[in-house]
Amino acid sequence: MADLILHHYPTSPFAEKIRTVLGYKKLPWRSVIIPQVMPKPDLTALTGGYRKTPVLQVGADLYCDTLLICDVLEHLQPAPALYPEPGKGLARTVAQWADGTLFWAAMAYSFSPRGLGDLFGQAPPQLAKSFADDRRAMSTNMVRLRPGDAAGAYRSYLRRLSDMLDGQCYLLGDAPCVADFACYHPLWFTRTRTPSMAGILEQTPAVAAWLERMAAIGHGNPAETDSATAIAIAAQSTPHTLLTDSTFQDDHGIPLGTPVTVAGESFGPEATEGTLVAATRTHYTLERTDPRAGTVHVHFPRIGYVLRRADA
């Protein structure tokens, strides 16, 4: 199997989710650091437009969104399980809530004026402006919580997590599952990136202790590489999916072989255009060709993404 290459940057919370999953599964991986804001020419040479973080590359296959990346890593290394039986449906449901509702409450709280001081207080003013402009462009279709509203919601969600930890070390049992990794990363951001805001986490001691256990998992031992090498690997490889479901599920009246676009339904509206080569119950796959990366397959989960004909 080709190496696992994670395109990410150190302060990305969703990248922290996958870095910790890789550490938990003890999978070797290669690290490519990408810019926090656009332009990201080397990443978009691979994905064709998708620019959110992280992206997992395996040869000429690009897996977008942590929902799908977790499925790939589970297939490669089934134990320890992210989706243990029984209860894998509950684990997925809690993870989806965490990646959406919990995440955006945590971000709105952490990006208060004090939190922004932690993030950008020592940085040139242009850096903060570039970051704000970039994230504003990514969230044009979203309604964002104000910091005061987010603080109340965040406290409520932390109490719910604390209740889930009654009598057990992890959210759904005695071992971490996908729900733990999804709930961990937004709290990790508050704790490590905006420490002046992190006192909220100490109001729920069970959650604070759980955070320590999650952080102790670590990231394994990634090998550093660069984006030029990653692009060369894609160009020298043939797409071969690691996703296990292949049955065509047509919910749009769009046959395979049609030029299409896929874009995030809310955050990150940038579209990837290509030829639809798979549409299953869990994912879409687009084939596209880039002058540098060659022919690649870009994979997206169905949940959270919109499929359209390219000429629509």
DRENKOL-82986 format. One record per residue (C-alpha): residue in three letters; x, y, z. Coordinates in nm, 4 decimals. Example, Ala and Ser with C-alpha at 12.3 -4.5 7.8 and 13.67 -1.06 7.14 Angstrom:
<rs>
<r r="ALA" X="1.2300" Y="-0.4500" Z="0.7800"/>
<r r="SER" X="1.3670" Y="-0.1060" Z="0.7140"/>
</rs>
This chain:
<rs>
<r r="MET" X="0.0000" Y="0.0000" Z="0.0000"/>
<r r="ALA" X="0.1143" Y="0.3539" Z="-0.0727"/>
<r r="ASP" X="0.2138" Y="0.5766" Z="0.2184"/>
<r r="LEU" X="-0.0467" Y="0.7762" Z="0.4047"/>
<r r="ILE" X="0.0203" Y="1.1457" Z="0.3417"/>
<r r="LEU" X="-0.1656" Y="1.3986" Z="0.5556"/>
<r r="HIS" X="-0.1922" Y="1.7523" Z="0.4175"/>
<r r="HIS" X="-0.2478" Y="1.9723" Z="0.7240"/>
<r r="TYR" X="-0.1131" Y="2.2527" Z="0.9405"/>
<r r="PRO" X="-0.0285" Y="2.2302" Z="1.3128"/>
<r r="THR" X="-0.3039" Y="2.4566" Z="1.4505"/>
<r r="SER" X="-0.5924" Y="2.3005" Z="1.2555"/>
<r r="PRO" X="-0.8427" Y="2.1390" Z="1.4949"/>
<r r="PHE" X="-0.9792" Y="1.8946" Z="1.2368"/>
<r r="ALA" X="-0.6227" Y="1.7953" Z="1.1526"/>
<r r="GLU" X="-0.5646" Y="1.7315" Z="1.5228"/>
<r r="LYS" X="-0.8586" Y="1.4898" Z="1.5128"/>
<r r="ILE" X="-0.6921" Y="1.2840" Z="1.2384"/>
<r r="ARG" X="-0.3402" Y="1.3141" Z="1.3813"/>
<r r="THR" X="-0.4709" Y="1.1641" Z="1.7059"/>
<r r="VAL" X="-0.6595" Y="0.8866" Z="1.5239"/>
<r r="LEU" X="-0.3354" Y="0.8007" Z="1.3411"/>
<r r="GLY" X="-0.1567" Y="0.7887" Z="1.6758"/>
<r r="TYR" X="-0.4284" Y="0.5705" Z="1.8268"/>
<r r="LYS" X="-0.4137" Y="0.3220" Z="1.5397"/>
<r r="LYS" X="-0.0318" Y="0.3343" Z="1.5329"/>
<r r="LEU" X="-0.0311" Y="0.3912" Z="1.1583"/>
<r r="PRO" X="0.2830" Y="0.5354" Z="0.9953"/>
<r r="TRP" X="0.2187" Y="0.8566" Z="0.8053"/>
<r r="ARG" X="0.3898" Y="1.1375" Z="0.6210"/>
<r r="SER" X="0.3252" Y="1.5009" Z="0.7036"/>
<r r="VAL" X="0.2873" Y="1.7776" Z="0.4440"/>
<r r="ILE" X="0.2355" Y="2.1233" Z="0.5959"/>
<r r="ILE" X="0.0001" Y="2.3435" Z="0.3937"/>
<r r="PRO" X="-0.0867" Y="2.7138" Z="0.4283"/>
<r r="GLN" X="-0.3623" Y="2.8149" Z="0.6707"/>
<r r="VAL" X="-0.5229" Y="3.0443" Z="0.4141"/>
<r r="MET" X="-0.5588" Y="3.0637" Z="0.0385"/>
<r r="PRO" X="-0.3865" Y="3.0412" Z="-0.2015"/>
<r r="LYS" X="-0.2959" Y="2.6733" Z="-0.1603"/>
<r r="PRO" X="-0.1734" Y="2.5925" Z="-0.5126"/>
<r r="ASP" X="-0.0173" Y="2.2542" Z="-0.4351"/>
<r r="LEU" X="-0.3175" Y="2.1247" Z="-0.2416"/>
<r r="THR" X="-0.5670" Y="2.2394" Z="-0.5030"/>
<r r="ALA" X="-0.3522" Y="2.0810" Z="-0.7770"/>
<r r="LEU" X="-0.4437" Y="1.7545" Z="-0.6065"/>
<r r="THR" X="-0.8035" Y="1.8241" Z="-0.5067"/>
<r r="GLY" X="-0.9148" Y="2.0545" Z="-0.7876"/>
<r r="GLY" X="-1.0619" Y="2.3186" Z="-0.5599"/>
<r r="TYR" X="-1.1319" Y="2.1656" Z="-0.2204"/>
<r r="ARG" X="-0.9166" Y="2.3569" Z="0.0293"/>
<r r="LYS" X="-1.0339" Y="2.2544" Z="0.3789"/>
<r r="THR" X="-0.7934" Y="2.0885" Z="0.6208"/>
<r r="PRO" X="-0.6928" Y="1.8072" Z="0.6405"/>
<r r="VAL" X="-0.6761" Y="1.5979" Z="0.3221"/>
<r r="LEU" X="-0.5483" Y="1.2397" Z="0.3271"/>
<r r="GLN" X="-0.3559" Y="1.1288" Z="0.0197"/>
<r r="VAL" X="-0.2869" Y="0.7645" Z="-0.0637"/>
<r r="GLY" X="-0.1064" Y="0.7525" Z="-0.3980"/>
<r r="ALA" X="-0.3408" Y="0.9133" Z="-0.6524"/>
<r r="ASP" X="-0.6450" Y="0.9038" Z="-0.4215"/>
<r r="LEU" X="-0.7405" Y="1.2121" Z="-0.2208"/>
<r r="TYR" X="-0.9828" Y="1.1694" Z="0.0704"/>
<r r="CYS" X="-1.1609" Y="1.4870" Z="0.1794"/>
<r r="ASP" X="-1.3316" Y="1.5550" Z="0.5146"/>
<r r="THR" X="-1.2478" Y="1.3809" Z="0.8408"/>
<r r="LEU" X="-1.5744" Y="1.1855" Z="0.8277"/>
<r r="LEU" X="-1.4458" Y="0.9972" Z="0.5226"/>
<r r="ILE" X="-1.0833" Y="0.9907" Z="0.6354"/>
<r r="CYS" X="-1.1851" Y="0.8067" Z="0.9534"/>
<r r="ASP" X="-1.3587" Y="0.5416" Z="0.7418"/>
<r r="VAL" X="-1.0411" Y="0.4926" Z="0.5365"/>
<r r="LEU" X="-0.8231" Y="0.4577" Z="0.8462"/>
<r r="GLU" X="-1.0691" Y="0.2112" Z="0.9996"/>
<r r="HIS" X="-1.0483" Y="-0.0020" Z="0.6851"/>
<r r="LEU" X="-0.6698" Y="0.0034" Z="0.6887"/>
<r r="GLN" X="-0.6398" Y="-0.0733" Z="1.0600"/>
<r r="PRO" X="-0.9623" Y="-0.2166" Z="1.2058"/>
<r r="ALA" X="-0.8215" Y="-0.2459" Z="1.5588"/>
<r r="PRO" X="-0.8438" Y="-0.0549" Z="1.7819"/>
<r r="ALA" X="-1.1870" Y="0.0267" Z="1.6445"/>
<r r="LEU" X="-1.3301" Y="0.3719" Z="1.5857"/>
<r r="TYR" X="-1.6759" Y="0.2178" Z="1.5386"/>
<r r="PRO" X="-1.6980" Y="-0.0642" Z="1.7951"/>
<r r="GLU" X="-1.9930" Y="-0.2991" Z="1.8109"/>
<r r="PRO" X="-2.2497" Y="-0.2579" Z="1.9484"/>
<r r="GLY" X="-2.3252" Y="0.1105" Z="1.9273"/>
<r r="LYS" X="-2.1383" Y="0.2196" Z="1.6175"/>
<r r="GLY" X="-2.4472" Y="0.4124" Z="1.5032"/>
<r r="LEU" X="-2.4461" Y="0.6090" Z="1.8270"/>
<r r="ALA" X="-2.0736" Y="0.6746" Z="1.7914"/>
<r r="ARG" X="-2.1226" Y="0.8147" Z="1.4409"/>
<r r="THR" X="-2.4172" Y="1.0285" Z="1.5519"/>
<r r="VAL" X="-2.2277" Y="1.1818" Z="1.8444"/>
<r r="ALA" X="-1.9299" Y="1.2446" Z="1.6155"/>
<r r="GLN" X="-2.1465" Y="1.4245" Z="1.3616"/>
<r r="TRP" X="-2.2924" Y="1.6443" Z="1.6368"/>
<r r="ALA" X="-1.9426" Y="1.7193" Z="1.7651"/>
<r r="ASP" X="-1.8004" Y="1.8079" Z="1.4228"/>
<r r="GLY" X="-2.0875" Y="2.0502" Z="1.3678"/>
<r r="THR" X="-2.2732" Y="2.1863" Z="1.6688"/>
<r r="LEU" X="-2.0029" Y="2.1451" Z="1.9330"/>
<r r="PHE" X="-1.7255" Y="2.2585" Z="1.6994"/>
<r r="TRP" X="-1.8916" Y="2.5842" Z="1.5978"/>
<r r="ALA" X="-1.9866" Y="2.6725" Z="1.9558"/>
<r r="ALA" X="-1.6259" Y="2.6107" Z="2.0630"/>
<r r="MET" X="-1.4853" Y="2.8178" Z="1.7771"/>
<r r="ALA" X="-1.7211" Y="3.1110" Z="1.8350"/>
<r r="TYR" X="-1.6309" Y="3.1060" Z="2.2048"/>
<r r="SER" X="-1.2565" Y="3.0692" Z="2.1452"/>
<r r="PHE" X="-1.2491" Y="3.3467" Z="1.8832"/>
<r r="SER" X="-1.3625" Y="3.6084" Z="2.1334"/>
<r r="PRO" X="-1.1443" Y="3.9198" Z="2.1616"/>
<r r="ARG" X="-0.9291" Y="3.7571" Z="2.4320"/>
<r r="GLY" X="-0.8916" Y="3.4429" Z="2.2245"/>
<r r="LEU" X="-0.7920" Y="3.6447" Z="1.9203"/>
<r r="GLY" X="-0.5256" Y="3.8050" Z="2.1359"/>
<r r="ASP" X="-0.3831" Y="3.4605" Z="2.2080"/>
<r r="LEU" X="-0.3859" Y="3.3717" Z="1.8401"/>
<r r="PHE" X="-0.2645" Y="3.6939" Z="1.6824"/>
<r r="GLY" X="-0.1469" Y="3.9257" Z="1.9602"/>
<r r="GLN" X="0.2205" Y="3.8914" Z="1.8652"/>
<r r="ALA" X="0.1607" Y="3.8587" Z="1.4916"/>
<r r="PRO" X="0.1661" Y="4.1326" Z="1.2255"/>
<r r="PRO" X="-0.1822" Y="4.2882" Z="1.1820"/>
<r r="GLN" X="-0.1941" Y="4.1698" Z="0.8208"/>
<r r="LEU" X="-0.1828" Y="3.8057" Z="0.9347"/>
<r r="ALA" X="-0.4967" Y="3.8427" Z="1.1452"/>
<r r="LYS" X="-0.6725" Y="4.0263" Z="0.8623"/>
<r r="SER" X="-0.5786" Y="3.7597" Z="0.6065"/>
<r r="PHE" X="-0.7068" Y="3.4854" Z="0.8342"/>
<r r="ALA" X="-1.0335" Y="3.6681" Z="0.9033"/>
<r r="ASP" X="-1.0898" Y="3.7433" Z="0.5334"/>
<r r="ASP" X="-1.0185" Y="3.3814" Z="0.4396"/>
<r r="ARG" X="-1.2569" Y="3.2321" Z="0.6954"/>
<r r="ARG" X="-1.5255" Y="3.4872" Z="0.6081"/>
<r r="ALA" X="-1.5103" Y="3.3711" Z="0.2458"/>
<r r="MET" X="-1.5402" Y="3.0087" Z="0.3604"/>
<r r="SER" X="-1.8486" Y="3.0747" Z="0.5743"/>
<r r="THR" X="-2.0652" Y="3.2901" Z="0.3488"/>
<r r="ASN" X="-2.3520" Y="3.0397" Z="0.3764"/>
<r r="MET" X="-2.3402" Y="3.0089" Z="0.7555"/>
<r r="VAL" X="-2.4991" Y="3.1805" Z="1.0527"/>
<r r="ARG" X="-2.2293" Y="3.2172" Z="1.3190"/>
<r r="LEU" X="-2.2914" Y="3.2330" Z="1.6936"/>
<r r="ARG" X="-2.1912" Y="3.5481" Z="1.8753"/>
<r r="PRO" X="-1.9314" Y="3.4901" Z="2.1520"/>
<r r="GLY" X="-2.1806" Y="3.5488" Z="2.4359"/>
<r r="ASP" X="-2.4315" Y="3.3029" Z="2.2941"/>
<r r="ALA" X="-2.1531" Y="3.0568" Z="2.2212"/>
<r r="ALA" X="-2.0262" Y="3.0684" Z="2.5809"/>
<r r="GLY" X="-2.3599" Y="2.9534" Z="2.7196"/>
<r r="ALA" X="-2.3939" Y="2.6789" Z="2.4610"/>
<r r="TYR" X="-2.0348" Y="2.5615" Z="2.5123"/>
<r r="ARG" X="-2.0859" Y="2.5316" Z="2.8894"/>
<r r="SER" X="-2.4015" Y="2.3276" Z="2.8334"/>
<r r="TYR" X="-2.2261" Y="2.0958" Z="2.5904"/>
<r r="LEU" X="-1.9337" Y="2.0458" Z="2.8294"/>
<r r="ARG" X="-2.1767" Y="1.9460" Z="3.1043"/>
<r r="ARG" X="-2.3329" Y="1.6927" Z="2.8676"/>
<r r="LEU" X="-1.9907" Y="1.5461" Z="2.7919"/>
<r r="SER" X="-1.9221" Y="1.5311" Z="3.1656"/>
<r r="ASP" X="-2.2441" Y="1.3365" Z="3.2171"/>
<r r="MET" X="-2.1374" Y="1.0911" Z="2.9467"/>
<r r="LEU" X="-1.8130" Y="1.0303" Z="3.1367"/>
<r r="ASP" X="-1.9870" Y="0.9250" Z="3.4581"/>
<r r="GLY" X="-1.8372" Y="0.5909" Z="3.5580"/>
<r r="GLN" X="-1.6272" Y="0.5449" Z="3.2450"/>
<r r="CYS" X="-1.3046" Y="0.6760" Z="3.0982"/>
<r r="TYR" X="-1.4358" Y="0.7629" Z="2.7520"/>
<r r="LEU" X="-1.7597" Y="0.8982" Z="2.6136"/>
<r r="LEU" X="-1.9175" Y="0.5672" Z="2.5137"/>
<r r="GLY" X="-1.7211" Y="0.3136" Z="2.7138"/>
<r r="ASP" X="-1.3812" Y="0.2024" Z="2.8331"/>
<r r="ALA" X="-1.1942" Y="0.2818" Z="2.5101"/>
<r r="PRO" X="-1.1976" Y="0.5801" Z="2.2733"/>
<r r="CYS" X="-1.4176" Y="0.5676" Z="1.9637"/>
<r r="VAL" X="-1.4861" Y="0.8127" Z="1.6827"/>
<r r="ALA" X="-1.7101" Y="1.0143" Z="1.9176"/>
<r r="ASP" X="-1.4137" Y="1.0846" Z="2.1469"/>
<r r="PHE" X="-1.1875" Y="1.2030" Z="1.8648"/>
<r r="ALA" X="-1.4611" Y="1.4285" Z="1.7228"/>
<r r="CYS" X="-1.5393" Y="1.5842" Z="2.0615"/>
<r r="TYR" X="-1.1719" Y="1.6171" Z="2.1488"/>
<r r="HIS" X="-1.0444" Y="1.8418" Z="1.8718"/>
<r r="PRO" X="-1.2555" Y="2.1580" Z="1.9321"/>
<r r="LEU" X="-1.1741" Y="2.1410" Z="2.3039"/>
<r r="TRP" X="-0.8073" Y="2.0889" Z="2.2138"/>
<r r="PHE" X="-0.8217" Y="2.4139" Z="2.0186"/>
<r r="THR" X="-0.9604" Y="2.6077" Z="2.3146"/>
<r r="ARG" X="-0.7052" Y="2.4528" Z="2.5468"/>
<r r="THR" X="-0.3918" Y="2.4889" Z="2.3362"/>
<r r="ARG" X="-0.4552" Y="2.7771" Z="2.0958"/>
<r r="THR" X="-0.6579" Y="3.0156" Z="2.3148"/>
<r r="PRO" X="-0.5316" Y="2.9398" Z="2.6671"/>
<r r="SER" X="-0.6780" Y="3.2595" Z="2.8129"/>
<r r="MET" X="-1.0209" Y="3.1107" Z="2.7315"/>
<r r="ALA" X="-0.9454" Y="2.7601" Z="2.8585"/>
<r r="GLY" X="-1.0782" Y="2.8109" Z="3.2111"/>
<r r="ILE" X="-1.4193" Y="2.7025" Z="3.0851"/>
<r r="LEU" X="-1.2839" Y="2.3487" Z="3.0530"/>
<r r="GLU" X="-1.1911" Y="2.3324" Z="3.4223"/>
<r r="GLN" X="-1.5558" Y="2.3831" Z="3.5195"/>
<r r="THR" X="-1.6126" Y="2.0168" Z="3.4257"/>
<r r="PRO" X="-1.3284" Y="1.8188" Z="3.5925"/>
<r r="ALA" X="-1.4308" Y="1.4904" Z="3.4304"/>
<r r="VAL" X="-1.3941" Y="1.6516" Z="3.0880"/>
<r r="ALA" X="-1.0561" Y="1.8017" Z="3.1824"/>
<r r="ALA" X="-0.9307" Y="1.4584" Z="3.2907"/>
<r r="TRP" X="-1.0640" Y="1.3020" Z="2.9701"/>
<r r="LEU" X="-0.8816" Y="1.5673" Z="2.7665"/>
<r r="GLU" X="-0.5564" Y="1.4618" Z="2.9335"/>
<r r="ARG" X="-0.6208" Y="1.0992" Z="2.8400"/>
<r r="MET" X="-0.6957" Y="1.1932" Z="2.4802"/>
<r r="ALA" X="-0.3889" Y="1.4170" Z="2.4494"/>
<r r="ALA" X="-0.1698" Y="1.1341" Z="2.5826"/>
<r r="ILE" X="-0.2552" Y="0.9242" Z="2.2745"/>
<r r="GLY" X="-0.0238" Y="1.1432" Z="2.0667"/>
<r r="HIS" X="0.0315" Y="1.1418" Z="1.6907"/>
<r r="GLY" X="0.2729" Y="0.8556" Z="1.6420"/>
<r r="ASN" X="0.5950" Y="0.9351" Z="1.4556"/>
<r r="PRO" X="0.5174" Y="1.1120" Z="1.1283"/>
<r r="ALA" X="0.7855" Y="1.1583" Z="0.8657"/>
<r r="GLU" X="0.8165" Y="1.5076" Z="0.7204"/>
<r r="THR" X="0.7804" Y="1.5521" Z="0.3456"/>
<r r="ASP" X="0.6868" Y="1.8355" Z="0.1115"/>
<r r="SER" X="0.4047" Y="1.9110" Z="-0.1274"/>
<r r="ALA" X="0.6206" Y="1.8724" Z="-0.4390"/>
<r r="THR" X="0.6988" Y="1.5147" Z="-0.3364"/>
<r r="ALA" X="0.3304" Y="1.4468" Z="-0.2674"/>
<r r="ILE" X="0.2329" Y="1.5746" Z="-0.6128"/>
<r r="ALA" X="0.5047" Y="1.3611" Z="-0.7742"/>
<r r="ILE" X="0.3725" Y="1.0539" Z="-0.5888"/>
<r r="ALA" X="0.0225" Y="1.1228" Z="-0.7218"/>
<r r="ALA" X="0.1542" Y="1.1638" Z="-1.0766"/>
<r r="GLN" X="0.3370" Y="0.8297" Z="-1.0562"/>
<r r="SER" X="0.0390" Y="0.6410" Z="-0.9110"/>
<r r="THR" X="-0.2866" Y="0.4935" Z="-1.0393"/>
<r r="PRO" X="-0.6067" Y="0.5653" Z="-0.8433"/>
<r r="HIS" X="-0.7238" Y="0.2694" Z="-0.6372"/>
<r r="THR" X="-0.9870" Y="0.3411" Z="-0.3763"/>
<r r="LEU" X="-0.9647" Y="0.2182" Z="-0.0181"/>
<r r="LEU" X="-1.3386" Y="0.2698" Z="0.0312"/>
<r r="THR" X="-1.5195" Y="-0.0605" Z="0.0545"/>
<r r="ASP" X="-1.8695" Y="0.0202" Z="-0.0766"/>
<r r="SER" X="-1.9101" Y="0.0386" Z="-0.4551"/>
<r r="THR" X="-2.2798" Y="-0.0045" Z="-0.5389"/>
<r r="PHE" X="-2.4119" Y="0.2905" Z="-0.7411"/>
<r r="GLN" X="-2.6849" Y="0.4811" Z="-0.5559"/>
<r r="ASP" X="-2.8512" Y="0.7373" Z="-0.7801"/>
<r r="ASP" X="-3.0316" Y="1.0041" Z="-0.5780"/>
<r r="HIS" X="-2.9804" Y="1.2868" Z="-0.8300"/>
<r r="GLY" X="-3.0540" Y="1.1430" Z="-1.1738"/>
<r r="ILE" X="-2.6868" Y="1.1884" Z="-1.2612"/>
<r r="PRO" X="-2.5286" Y="0.8826" Z="-1.4266"/>
<r r="LEU" X="-2.1670" Y="0.7809" Z="-1.3801"/>
<r r="GLY" X="-1.9394" Y="0.9411" Z="-1.6361"/>
<r r="THR" X="-2.1125" Y="1.2803" Z="-1.6074"/>
<r r="PRO" X="-1.9082" Y="1.6004" Z="-1.5533"/>
<r r="VAL" X="-2.0086" Y="1.7204" Z="-1.2054"/>
<r r="THR" X="-1.9102" Y="1.9440" Z="-0.9167"/>
<r r="VAL" X="-1.8990" Y="1.8654" Z="-0.5454"/>
<r r="ALA" X="-1.8922" Y="2.1409" Z="-0.2826"/>
<r r="GLY" X="-1.9542" Y="2.1783" Z="0.0893"/>
<r r="GLU" X="-2.3173" Y="2.2504" Z="0.1695"/>
<r r="SER" X="-2.2274" Y="2.5259" Z="0.4182"/>
<r r="PHE" X="-1.8659" Y="2.5844" Z="0.5286"/>
<r r="GLY" X="-1.6132" Y="2.5858" Z="0.2446"/>
<r r="PRO" X="-1.8145" Y="2.6537" Z="-0.0711"/>
<r r="GLU" X="-1.5265" Y="2.5986" Z="-0.3154"/>
<r r="ALA" X="-1.6237" Y="2.3316" Z="-0.5680"/>
<r r="THR" X="-1.4210" Y="2.0477" Z="-0.7155"/>
<r r="GLU" X="-1.5067" Y="1.9635" Z="-1.0758"/>
<r r="GLY" X="-1.4495" Y="1.6264" Z="-1.2383"/>
<r r="THR" X="-1.6105" Y="1.3176" Z="-1.3846"/>
<r r="LEU" X="-1.8377" Y="1.1227" Z="-1.1517"/>
<r r="VAL" X="-1.6930" Y="0.7713" Z="-1.1219"/>
<r r="ALA" X="-1.8627" Y="0.6601" Z="-0.7978"/>
<r r="ALA" X="-2.1760" Y="0.7575" Z="-0.6067"/>
<r r="THR" X="-2.2415" Y="0.5064" Z="-0.3291"/>
<r r="ARG" X="-2.4469" Y="0.5171" Z="-0.0112"/>
<r r="THR" X="-2.1525" Y="0.6825" Z="0.1688"/>
<r r="HIS" X="-1.9428" Y="0.8781" Z="-0.0790"/>
<r r="TYR" X="-1.8856" Y="1.0445" Z="-0.4160"/>
<r r="THR" X="-1.5697" Y="1.0028" Z="-0.6227"/>
<r r="LEU" X="-1.4590" Y="1.2426" Z="-0.8962"/>
<r r="GLU" X="-1.1879" Y="1.1705" Z="-1.1519"/>
<r r="ARG" X="-0.9878" Y="1.4686" Z="-1.2630"/>
<r r="THR" X="-0.6572" Y="1.5399" Z="-1.4381"/>
<r r="ASP" X="-0.4026" Y="1.8005" Z="-1.3382"/>
<r r="PRO" X="-0.0909" Y="1.9006" Z="-1.5361"/>
<r r="ARG" X="0.1298" Y="1.8259" Z="-1.2357"/>
<r r="ALA" X="-0.0590" Y="1.5597" Z="-1.0376"/>
<r r="GLY" X="-0.1840" Y="1.3556" Z="-1.3332"/>
<r r="THR" X="-0.5076" Y="1.1591" Z="-1.3079"/>
<r r="VAL" X="-0.6412" Y="1.1487" Z="-0.9526"/>
<r r="HIS" X="-0.9591" Y="1.0417" Z="-0.7769"/>
<r r="VAL" X="-1.1005" Y="1.2852" Z="-0.5217"/>
<r r="HIS" X="-1.3375" Y="1.1311" Z="-0.2664"/>
<r r="PHE" X="-1.6047" Y="1.3101" Z="-0.0610"/>
<r r="PRO" X="-1.8592" Y="1.1874" Z="0.1944"/>
<r r="ARG" X="-2.2228" Y="1.2281" Z="0.0933"/>
<r r="ILE" X="-2.3094" Y="1.3885" Z="0.4265"/>
<r r="GLY" X="-2.2280" Y="1.7589" Z="0.4187"/>
<r r="TYR" X="-2.1618" Y="1.7827" Z="0.0432"/>
<r r="VAL" X="-2.3681" Y="1.8812" Z="-0.2593"/>
<r r="LEU" X="-2.3453" Y="1.7052" Z="-0.5956"/>
<r r="ARG" X="-2.4448" Y="1.8946" Z="-0.9108"/>
<r r="ARG" X="-2.4020" Y="1.8589" Z="-1.2867"/>
<r r="ALA" X="-2.1121" Y="2.0758" Z="-1.3980"/>
<r r="ASP" X="-2.3377" Y="2.2687" Z="-1.6344"/>
<r r="ALA" X="-2.6107" Y="2.3285" Z="-1.3722"/>
</rs>
